[in-house]
Amino acid sequence: MSTSTYFITGCNRGLGLEFVHQLLARKQRVIATCRDIATSTDLTALTLKHSGQLSLVEMDVSDEASMREAVALLNGEAIDVFINNAGIYGPRDANFGNVDGRAMAEVLYTNAVAPMLLTQLLIDNVRKGSGKKLVYISSKMGSIADNGRGGSYIYRSSKTALNSVVKSLALDVAPEGIAAATLHPGWVRTDMGGPNGLIDAPESVSGMLNVIDGLSVANTGQFYNYDGSTIAW
Ligand SMILES: NC(=O)c1ccc[n+]([C@@H]2O[C@H](COP(=O)([O-])OP(=O)(O)OC[C@H]3O[C@@H](n4cnc5c(N)ncnc54)[C@H](OP(=O)(O)O)[C@@H]3O)[C@@H](O)[C@H]2O)c1
């Protein structure tokens, strides 16, 4: 397999960290972002083992200036695959009658506004790469078609907004040969998914990497489950 450069957000734990592990094992180059390198001990340990392959960049996606600074540090380096993974759930009790506006705005910013802005900042790097793939970790909870239970207003609407961003983006960048898709990782045992998740991070990420490997402008603009099946918007 030839070497590609992956730029991934939220890599200090959970699915982001697992993406880094699996891509390093595949001998790929990874630019991994996290909010605070000093406390990201798993990531810093990996840089010692894979010094030429892995670079760490600090970035807080709730802060536009931080995103700008992080992208500037790339000095125009080509990116083959951008994986927007960082995300938050917000308050677990966001049921009707109990939705806090400030908390909702914060989750919408992190999960939908930041991916939009970061893509605008990174697109020239992606144009320079040969992979030309934009990948966004969404959630089946953002599927309007799949919503049979109601509730979870904040998280659901943030991922629905992300899906809408990515659908437009896929149409806009396809003429340049760039593919874009949203992925549902499954219900995964991470800090966010909790201990009752149905799968572990290695299974989720190996499935998502298969989907990413197969992503092209021929199948762009879709919402994929980690097993490769499509999910209705
Ligand atoms: N686990 C599941 O079952 C599941 C299901 C569907 C979708 N997802 C999605 O999968 C993605 C990864 O989730 P996960 O399960 O790995 O969650 P996680 O274990 O809670 O990890 C979330 C990651 O996002 C980062 N992050 C959060 N806010 C950030 C910010 N403002 N700036 C930079 N980084 C930030 C966190 O960094 P800090 O440590 O600095 O907070 C952490 O690295 C998310 O988009 C999530 O919505 C997960």
The ligand as a Gaussian input file, in Angstrom:
#p B3LYP/6-31G(d) Opt

LIG

0 1
 N      -18.813000       6.193000      20.552000
 C      -19.952000       6.074000      19.873000
 O      -20.761000       5.171000      20.119000
 C      -20.262000       7.039000      18.756000
 C      -21.439000       6.809000      18.017000
 C      -21.746000       7.674000      16.976000
 C      -20.896000       8.697000      16.656000
 N      -19.757000       8.909000      17.388000
 C      -18.900000      10.034000      16.980000
 O      -17.562000       9.590000      16.842000
 C      -16.653000      10.669000      17.111000
 C      -15.614000      10.229000      18.139000
 O      -16.323000       9.827000      19.301000
 P      -15.668000       8.968000      20.481000
 O      -16.622000       7.908000      20.801000
 O      -14.263000       8.657000      20.186000
 O      -15.768000      10.081000      21.640000
 P      -14.795000      10.429000      22.868000
 O      -14.137000       9.193000      23.353000
 O      -15.629000      11.249000      23.784000
 O      -13.662000      11.353000      22.178000
 C      -14.022000      12.591000      21.633000
 C      -12.786000      13.223000      21.035000
 O      -13.178000      14.513000      20.500000
 C      -12.304000      15.488000      21.052000
 N      -12.928000      16.806000      21.172000
 C      -14.086000      17.134000      21.756000
 N      -14.279000      18.459000      21.724000
 C      -13.180000      18.983000      21.111000
 C      -12.752000      20.285000      20.798000
 N      -13.496000      21.384000      21.094000
 N      -11.572000      20.459000      20.161000
 C      -10.810000      19.381000      19.840000
 N      -11.136000      18.119000      20.144000
 C      -12.317000      17.920000      20.772000
 C      -11.942000      14.939000      22.419000
 O      -10.810000      15.629000      22.929000
 P      -10.690000      16.008000      24.530000
 O      -10.137000      14.785000      25.195000
 O       -9.757000      17.183000      24.529000
 O      -12.067000      16.336000      25.005000
 C      -11.696000      13.483000      22.070000
 O      -10.436000      13.324000      21.480000
 C      -17.519000      11.839000      17.584000
 O      -17.738000      12.730000      16.504000
 C      -18.821000      11.166000      17.982000
 O      -19.927000      12.032000      17.895000
 C      -19.423000       8.100000      18.427000

